[in-house]
Amino acid sequence: MTLRLIYNSLHAAGLVTSQRQFSREWLQKQPSYYSSSVSRSREPSLQVLFIIYDRIRRMALSSADDIEIPCQHRKQLRRLAVEIRNLIGQRLSPPGSSGC
């Protein structure tokens, strides 16, 4: 799971219009954070993953009355939230642990 995949998914759903907006509004970082991270092949920090996970999860679980998001995009957001949650879990698990 990369920031690029997350950005592309949100962009395809019409939830972000630019990389700068994604950095500021979704990642709570400076406008150039996304483009800089991608160009340097940096993985997102746990802090960034928690921030984006929380926002995507909330949108995916919100009722249709709260936010105008088509059903297909809600399903996509739920899948994306699960993938990010799994990535967070992998990062928090010590190397060599079996998860037990």
Secondary structure, DSSP 8 states (H G I E B T S, - for coil): --HHHHHHHHHHTTS-S-HHHIIIIIS-S-TTHHHHHHHTT----HHHHHHHHHHHHHHHHS-TTTS---HHHHHHHHHHHHHHHHHHHHHHS-TT----
